[in-house]
Amino acid sequence: MQIFEALGDPVRRRILELLADGPRTVNEIDAEFDISRPAISRHLQVLRNSQLVRFEADRQRRIYELDVRGFAEAEAWFARYRKLWSTQLDVLARNVESRRKRHAKAGKHRADR
Protein backbone atom coordinates (compact mmCIF):
# COMPACT_ATOMS: atom_id res chain seq x y z
CA MET A 1 0.00 0.00 0.00
CA GLN A 2 1.39 3.34 -1.04
CA ILE A 3 0.00 5.04 2.07
CA PHE A 4 2.34 3.18 4.42
CA GLU A 5 5.35 4.09 2.32
CA ALA A 6 4.25 7.71 2.57
CA LEU A 7 3.82 7.47 6.33
CA GLY A 8 7.25 5.89 6.69
CA ASP A 9 9.06 9.21 6.36
CA PRO A 10 9.30 11.53 9.40
CA VAL A 11 9.12 14.70 7.29
CA ARG A 12 5.87 13.54 5.68
CA ARG A 13 4.43 12.59 9.07
CA ARG A 14 5.32 16.07 10.36
CA ILE A 15 3.61 17.65 7.34
CA LEU A 16 0.48 15.67 8.16
CA GLU A 17 0.67 16.83 11.78
CA LEU A 18 0.85 20.44 10.59
CA LEU A 19 -2.13 19.96 8.29
CA ALA A 20 -4.12 18.32 11.07
CA ASP A 21 -4.27 21.80 12.60
CA GLY A 22 -5.76 23.19 9.39
CA PRO A 23 -4.92 24.05 5.79
CA ARG A 24 -1.54 25.62 5.03
CA THR A 25 0.19 27.10 2.05
CA VAL A 26 3.38 25.60 0.70
CA ASN A 27 5.27 28.57 2.15
CA GLU A 28 3.83 27.90 5.60
CA ILE A 29 4.77 24.23 5.37
CA ASP A 30 8.22 25.03 4.03
CA ALA A 31 8.89 27.46 6.90
CA GLU A 32 8.66 24.57 9.39
CA PHE A 33 11.60 22.64 7.91
CA ASP A 34 15.32 23.04 7.35
CA ILE A 35 15.24 21.30 3.98
CA SER A 36 15.03 22.69 0.47
CA ARG A 37 11.80 23.82 -1.13
CA PRO A 38 12.15 21.18 -3.89
CA ALA A 39 12.43 18.51 -1.19
CA ILE A 40 9.22 19.77 0.44
CA SER A 41 7.55 19.68 -2.97
CA ARG A 42 8.61 16.06 -3.46
CA HIS A 43 7.24 15.12 -0.03
CA LEU A 44 3.95 16.84 -0.83
CA GLN A 45 3.81 14.96 -4.16
CA VAL A 46 4.19 11.63 -2.36
CA LEU A 47 1.43 12.62 0.07
CA ARG A 48 -0.83 13.67 -2.82
CA ASN A 49 -0.19 10.40 -4.67
CA SER A 50 -1.15 8.52 -1.51
CA GLN A 51 -4.31 10.62 -1.22
CA LEU A 52 -3.29 11.84 2.22
CA VAL A 53 -3.32 15.50 1.18
CA ARG A 54 -4.89 17.58 -1.54
CA PHE A 55 -4.43 21.16 -2.58
CA GLU A 56 -6.52 23.97 -3.88
CA ALA A 57 -5.06 26.65 -6.10
CA ASP A 58 -5.78 30.17 -4.92
CA ARG A 59 -4.30 32.48 -7.52
CA GLN A 60 -0.60 31.70 -7.32
CA ARG A 61 -0.75 29.92 -3.97
CA ARG A 62 -1.40 26.25 -3.34
CA ILE A 63 -3.23 25.59 -0.12
CA TYR A 64 -2.81 22.05 1.22
CA GLU A 65 -5.16 20.17 3.50
CA LEU A 66 -5.66 16.60 4.68
CA ASP A 67 -7.54 14.27 2.33
CA VAL A 68 -9.75 11.74 4.09
CA ARG A 69 -9.58 9.24 1.21
CA GLY A 70 -6.08 8.04 2.11
CA PHE A 71 -6.86 7.84 5.79
CA ALA A 72 -10.03 5.87 5.07
CA GLU A 73 -7.96 3.35 3.11
CA ALA A 74 -5.53 2.95 6.01
CA GLU A 75 -8.41 2.65 8.48
CA ALA A 76 -9.98 -0.11 6.38
CA TRP A 77 -6.68 -1.98 6.40
CA PHE A 78 -6.30 -1.62 10.17
CA ALA A 79 -9.91 -2.65 10.78
CA ARG A 80 -9.14 -6.15 9.48
CA TYR A 81 -6.63 -6.57 12.29
CA ARG A 82 -8.39 -4.71 15.09
CA LYS A 83 -10.29 -7.80 16.29
CA LEU A 84 -7.05 -9.76 16.52
CA TRP A 85 -5.42 -6.96 18.50
CA SER A 86 -8.42 -6.69 20.84
CA THR A 87 -8.41 -10.44 21.45
CA GLN A 88 -4.68 -10.47 22.20
CA LEU A 89 -5.00 -7.48 24.54
CA ASP A 90 -7.86 -9.21 26.38
CA VAL A 91 -5.70 -12.31 26.87
CA LEU A 92 -2.83 -10.16 28.14
CA ALA A 93 -5.12 -8.34 30.57
CA ARG A 94 -6.41 -11.65 31.97
CA ASN A 95 -2.84 -12.94 32.40
CA VAL A 96 -1.72 -9.79 34.18
CA GLU A 97 -4.72 -9.88 36.50
CA SER A 98 -4.20 -13.58 37.24
CA ARG A 99 -0.53 -13.01 38.10
CA ARG A 100 -1.40 -9.99 40.23
CA LYS A 101 -3.88 -12.09 42.25
CA ARG A 102 -1.38 -14.95 42.66
CA HIS A 103 1.31 -12.56 43.90
CA ALA A 104 -1.11 -10.88 46.29
CA LYS A 105 -2.24 -14.25 47.62
CA ALA A 106 1.38 -15.47 48.01
CA GLY A 107 2.27 -12.29 49.87
CA LYS A 108 -0.66 -12.76 52.24
CA HIS A 109 0.40 -16.35 53.01
CA ARG A 110 3.95 -15.15 53.87
CA ALA A 111 2.53 -12.45 56.15
CA ASP A 112 0.36 -15.02 58.00
CA ARG A 113 3.39 -17.12 58.98
N, C-alpha and C positions, 0 to 999 in steps of 0.2 A: 504494500500500500504506500503510495506516494506521501500520504500525510505523515506517516511515522518517520520517513526520511526527512521531511521538512521540520518536524519537531525535534529531530536529533541534534540540531545546531543551537548552541546557547544564544547566539545573536538573534536568530529567528524567534526563539522562545521569548526573548526580551522584547522584541518588536510586538509580539502578540500581547504581552503584558501591558505595554504602552497603549495599544489599541483597545484593550479591555476597559480602559478609563474613558474611551471615546475616540471619535475620528481625529486623525492628525494628518497634516500635510507631510510631504516627503522632507521638507526642510525641518519640520519639528521632529521627525523621526531621526533624521541625520544628526541633528544637534545632540542627541543622546549618546552618540558613539564616537569612538576615536578611530574609526576606519574610514576609508575613502567613500565618496558619494557613489562611484560605480559599484563598489562592494555592497552598499546598502541597496542599490537598485537590483543587483543580482539576488539578494536575499528576498526582496519584495517580490521578484519574479517567481521564485520558488514557492513562496507563500500563495501567490495568485494561482499558480499551476495546481497547487494542492487544494484550492478553493477554501483556504483559511482566511484570506483577505480579498477585498475587492476595492476598487477605487472609482471615484467619480471625478470627472474633469470639470474644473471650475475656472474658466478662462485658461490661464497658463499654469494653474496649480492642479496637482492631483491630490485628492483627499482620500486617504485610506481608512478603511474600517474593517472590523471582523466580518467574516462571511460564515453564516451558520451552516452552510452546506457541508463544508469540510469537517466541522465539528460533529455534525449529525452522522457522518460516515464513521468517524472514530467511535462515537457513542454506540452505534450499531455493532461495531466490531467488539467493543468491550462488553456489551450486553450479553453476548454469547458466553462469556466467561464469568460473568458476575455470580451466577448460581454456584459455580464451582468454588469461587472465592468465598462466598457466604458459607457454604457447607464446610470448607476447611477452617474458616474462622470459628464456626460453631464448635467444631471438634477441638480446636485449640483451647477455646474458652472452657469447655467441659474438663479438659485435661488439667488446666491451670487450677480450676476450682477444686477438682478432686485432690490434687497434690497439696493445695492450701489446707484442705480439711484434714488430710493425713498428717501433715506437719503440725497442725494445731492440736490434733488428738495425741500425737506422740509427745509433744511438749507438755500436755496436761498430765500424761502418765508419768513422766519424769518428775513433775512437780509434786505428784501424790506420793512419791516414794519417801 
